Amino acid sequence: MPAHVAPLGVTFYDGANCGVDGGFPCDAEGDAFVAYHGSWNSDIPVGYKVVRIPFTKTEPYLPTGQIIDILYEPNTAGCVDCFRPVNAVFNKNGHLIVSADSSAETFKVTYGTQPAPIVNSH
């Protein structure tokens, strides 16, 4: 993994509900999903995202070297309250659940579906 990204949470997709109702695709089964908390001592801010690291689908199950951004901070310049994920886990529906400590938020990431609108209840 790159320097200074601070990987905190790592989970492997077990293929639950793959390809159905927002579940991640079946070809992601066995891949690692990593929460990069982000740098604090780097001249150029790095991390601040959740990535997918594909693995080969046959033994010995090795990472392919590819890193795919899933959820990320779009502008890390001058980050103060940036998106800083702590963990990423899958629920039984194959949706990725991500926690971020800087904003005290939890995100549900679905695959191939439109997100529900955010409604301000205040």
Backbone bond lengths (Angstrom), bond angles and torsions (degrees), N, CA, C in turn:
res aa  C-N    CA-C-N  psi(-1)  N-CA   C-N-CA  omega(-1)  CA-C   N-CA-C  phi
1 M - - - 1.455 - - 1.525 108.26 -
2 P 1.309 115.78 151.31 1.464 118.88 -178.36 1.529 111.98 -63.46
3 A 1.314 115.07 155.40 1.471 120.73 177.98 1.521 110.87 -65.48
4 H 1.306 115.95 147.91 1.471 125.53 172.85 1.525 115.86 69.13
5 V 1.322 120.01 3.93 1.459 119.41 -179.21 1.527 111.91 -78.33
6 A 1.323 118.43 -19.98 1.464 124.34 176.83 1.528 112.78 57.14
7 P 1.336 117.88 68.60 1.465 119.87 177.93 1.528 110.59 -68.11
8 L 1.319 117.20 119.02 1.468 120.86 -178.75 1.516 112.19 -104.15
9 G 1.315 117.70 -47.23 1.454 121.16 -177.30 1.518 110.95 -115.35
10 V 1.325 116.82 131.29 1.460 122.08 178.00 1.523 107.96 -130.66
11 T 1.330 117.04 129.45 1.452 121.24 175.92 1.527 108.61 -138.95
12 F 1.315 115.81 152.16 1.458 121.23 177.99 1.525 108.30 -110.03
13 Y 1.330 116.34 132.81 1.460 121.15 -178.38 1.522 109.14 -73.04
14 D 1.334 115.70 125.64 1.468 120.52 -177.82 1.522 112.91 -92.32
15 G 1.327 117.16 2.20 1.461 121.13 177.13 1.513 114.23 85.03
16 A 1.337 118.09 8.46 1.458 120.91 180.00 1.525 110.59 -56.38
17 N 1.348 116.73 126.98 1.464 123.34 175.79 1.531 112.25 56.79
18 C 1.330 116.72 27.88 1.465 119.53 -173.23 1.526 111.97 -59.75
19 G 1.327 113.90 132.82 1.446 121.21 176.78 1.514 116.20 74.33
20 V 1.333 118.36 7.28 1.459 121.95 -176.64 1.527 109.90 -124.84
21 D 1.319 117.28 133.91 1.470 123.19 172.90 1.523 113.84 47.20
22 G 1.327 116.97 47.50 1.457 120.60 176.06 1.516 114.57 87.52
23 G 1.349 117.11 -1.09 1.460 119.53 175.14 1.520 109.83 -67.54
24 F 1.308 116.94 147.84 1.463 120.23 179.64 1.527 109.21 -61.81
25 P 1.334 117.16 157.28 1.467 119.87 -175.19 1.528 112.12 -66.68
26 C 1.314 115.20 154.33 1.462 120.86 -177.74 1.528 112.06 -62.81
27 D 1.334 117.68 -27.58 1.464 118.78 179.71 1.528 112.64 -72.49
28 A 1.330 117.69 -6.50 1.466 121.47 176.03 1.526 111.94 -88.44
29 E 1.332 117.34 -6.98 1.462 120.19 179.89 1.528 109.85 -58.40
30 G 1.313 115.75 131.43 1.462 121.92 -179.47 1.516 114.08 88.16
31 D 1.331 117.32 -7.04 1.460 120.31 178.97 1.528 110.57 -82.57
32 A 1.336 115.37 151.57 1.459 121.61 178.80 1.527 109.48 -88.75
33 F 1.314 115.79 140.54 1.454 123.23 172.73 1.522 106.28 -119.69
34 V 1.327 115.90 122.64 1.463 121.25 -168.88 1.525 110.36 -123.77
35 A 1.321 116.11 131.45 1.462 122.41 174.76 1.528 108.26 -90.78
36 Y 1.331 116.59 110.49 1.465 122.64 175.46 1.527 107.39 -90.10
37 H 1.318 116.76 109.21 1.455 121.65 -177.29 1.518 111.77 -66.91
38 G 1.309 117.87 -30.63 1.462 121.77 176.09 1.510 113.51 107.51
39 S 1.318 114.21 161.86 1.459 122.01 -176.16 1.523 111.12 -80.62
40 W 1.298 114.70 156.25 1.456 120.10 171.84 1.521 109.94 -129.97
41 N 1.328 116.77 -14.23 1.458 120.38 -175.67 1.531 111.46 -129.43
42 S 1.299 116.76 35.00 1.448 121.31 -178.90 1.521 108.90 -117.61
43 D 1.338 117.03 137.91 1.466 119.94 179.20 1.527 111.35 -59.98
44 I 1.331 115.72 -37.48 1.457 121.51 176.56 1.525 107.37 -109.32
45 P 1.347 118.47 114.72 1.464 120.08 -178.19 1.535 111.47 -59.09
46 V 1.324 116.31 132.48 1.462 122.12 178.06 1.516 109.18 -134.00
47 G 1.309 116.40 161.53 1.461 121.21 -178.35 1.513 109.53 94.05
48 Y 1.322 117.08 -133.23 1.465 122.95 177.86 1.528 111.79 56.41
49 K 1.338 116.45 43.79 1.458 118.62 -178.48 1.518 111.55 -163.33
50 V 1.327 114.17 169.42 1.455 122.82 171.58 1.515 106.25 -113.29
51 V 1.327 116.12 132.11 1.460 120.87 -177.43 1.523 110.73 -124.94
52 R 1.315 113.95 158.66 1.468 121.93 172.46 1.523 107.00 -108.19
53 I 1.324 116.12 129.75 1.453 121.78 176.50 1.523 107.21 -114.90
54 P 1.338 117.17 103.00 1.461 120.52 -179.19 1.532 111.93 -65.59
55 F 1.322 114.20 145.99 1.465 122.32 175.56 1.522 108.28 -118.71
56 T 1.329 115.89 153.76 1.458 119.57 174.79 1.526 108.37 -62.63
57 K 1.310 116.53 152.84 1.470 121.00 -174.76 1.527 112.98 -95.53
58 T 1.330 117.30 4.43 1.463 121.05 176.15 1.527 108.57 -127.85
59 E 1.323 115.27 157.33 1.464 118.81 -179.55 1.514 109.38 -58.48
60 P 1.284 118.21 139.86 1.462 129.46 16.12 1.527 114.91 -94.57
61 Y 1.335 119.62 22.01 1.465 124.08 175.54 1.533 111.62 52.67
62 L 1.305 115.59 74.23 1.457 122.33 -177.67 1.521 110.77 -108.64
63 P 1.350 117.38 150.44 1.466 118.94 175.49 1.527 109.93 -64.43
64 T 1.326 116.25 143.34 1.465 120.95 -177.68 1.521 112.37 -79.59
65 G 1.334 117.13 -16.21 1.460 121.35 -176.65 1.520 112.79 97.44
66 Q 1.316 116.71 -10.33 1.460 121.92 178.57 1.524 109.38 -83.89
67 I 1.329 116.92 143.27 1.463 122.56 174.56 1.528 107.04 -127.28
68 I 1.334 116.74 122.91 1.460 122.22 -176.08 1.530 108.90 -114.09
69 D 1.328 116.88 121.04 1.465 120.99 177.57 1.525 109.95 -68.69
70 I 1.329 116.31 133.01 1.470 122.32 178.39 1.527 110.61 -108.93
71 L 1.313 116.62 -50.56 1.463 122.75 -178.17 1.517 105.70 -143.36
72 Y 1.346 117.83 128.53 1.463 118.16 -172.66 1.522 112.36 -152.06
73 E 1.320 114.06 160.63 1.456 122.32 173.58 1.527 106.86 -78.47
74 P 1.342 118.72 119.15 1.467 120.15 -175.45 1.528 114.46 -71.39
75 N 1.332 117.41 -26.11 1.460 119.85 -177.65 1.523 108.97 -136.03
76 T 1.323 116.51 101.03 1.466 120.08 -177.21 1.524 112.99 -90.32
77 A 1.318 118.55 -4.94 1.458 121.39 178.46 1.524 109.37 -63.82
78 G 1.309 116.46 122.80 1.463 120.99 178.81 1.512 113.96 69.34
79 C 1.317 117.57 29.36 1.471 121.11 -178.45 1.524 111.70 -57.30
80 V 1.307 114.78 126.96 1.463 121.51 172.90 1.527 107.24 -121.60
81 D 1.309 117.15 -60.55 1.463 122.33 177.74 1.527 110.25 -109.89
82 C 1.307 116.38 43.73 1.462 120.92 -178.49 1.519 111.32 -69.03
83 F 1.311 114.95 162.78 1.460 122.70 172.64 1.527 108.02 -62.43
84 R 1.336 116.29 116.62 1.465 121.41 -179.52 1.528 108.61 -129.08
85 P 1.329 116.88 88.44 1.461 120.15 -177.05 1.525 112.48 -65.74
86 V 1.320 114.88 145.10 1.461 121.84 179.09 1.522 110.75 -107.92
87 N 1.333 115.90 -40.63 1.459 119.27 -178.48 1.518 109.98 -149.76
88 A 1.320 115.12 157.11 1.459 122.35 176.67 1.525 107.04 -141.03
89 V 1.322 116.53 121.34 1.471 121.65 -179.71 1.525 108.26 -135.69
90 F 1.319 116.04 160.06 1.459 121.07 177.74 1.521 110.48 -100.81
91 N 1.338 115.87 140.47 1.462 119.16 172.62 1.533 108.27 -88.45
92 K 1.318 116.85 179.11 1.471 121.08 -176.10 1.532 112.77 -66.59
93 N 1.350 117.04 -14.80 1.454 121.70 179.18 1.524 113.03 -91.76
94 G 1.334 116.77 3.37 1.457 120.38 -179.44 1.510 114.24 78.25
95 H 1.334 116.78 16.86 1.463 122.05 176.50 1.521 108.37 -93.13
96 L 1.312 116.53 143.07 1.457 122.23 -179.97 1.524 109.22 -88.17
97 I 1.321 116.54 124.50 1.468 122.32 178.78 1.526 107.47 -107.13
98 V 1.332 116.59 125.25 1.465 122.42 -174.53 1.523 109.27 -123.59
99 S 1.330 116.15 132.27 1.462 121.09 174.56 1.519 109.25 -107.10
100 A 1.343 115.92 144.22 1.459 122.16 178.18 1.518 108.27 -130.70
101 D 1.331 116.48 125.18 1.458 118.72 -175.48 1.524 114.27 -81.74
102 S 1.316 118.95 -30.12 1.462 120.68 -176.95 1.527 112.01 -65.09
103 S 1.308 116.76 -33.97 1.459 120.97 -177.98 1.520 112.95 -109.98
104 A 1.341 117.37 -1.96 1.469 122.97 -178.81 1.531 110.79 56.17
105 E 1.331 116.27 39.36 1.456 121.34 -179.49 1.518 111.20 -112.35
106 T 1.325 114.82 156.99 1.452 122.46 171.91 1.520 106.84 -126.29
107 F 1.325 115.94 134.71 1.453 121.85 -177.34 1.521 109.96 -117.69
108 K 1.336 116.33 143.35 1.459 121.41 171.34 1.520 107.02 -112.09
109 V 1.335 115.30 120.38 1.460 121.06 -178.65 1.519 107.91 -106.50
110 T 1.333 115.64 121.46 1.454 120.73 177.06 1.520 108.18 -111.04
111 Y 1.305 115.79 162.33 1.459 120.53 -175.77 1.517 110.27 -110.20
112 G 1.340 116.20 127.26 1.453 121.38 174.41 1.514 115.16 69.81
113 T 1.321 118.37 20.60 1.460 121.60 178.62 1.520 109.43 -127.39
114 Q 1.306 116.59 155.21 1.454 121.45 175.58 1.527 109.18 -79.45
115 P 1.327 117.62 134.71 1.464 119.04 178.12 1.523 111.45 -68.37
116 A 1.315 114.75 150.61 1.467 119.82 175.66 1.532 108.52 -70.07
117 P 1.320 117.84 145.22 1.465 119.14 179.10 1.522 110.72 -66.63
118 I 1.326 114.77 148.23 1.461 120.67 176.33 1.517 107.21 -87.76
119 V 1.309 115.65 126.26 1.456 121.31 -177.77 1.523 108.12 -112.53
120 N 1.312 115.96 123.87 1.459 121.03 178.55 1.524 107.92 -79.91
121 S 1.324 116.48 117.52 1.467 120.45 -176.23 1.526 112.86 -94.02
122 H 1.324 116.90 9.45 1.479 119.46 -178.55 1.489 111.55 -90.45
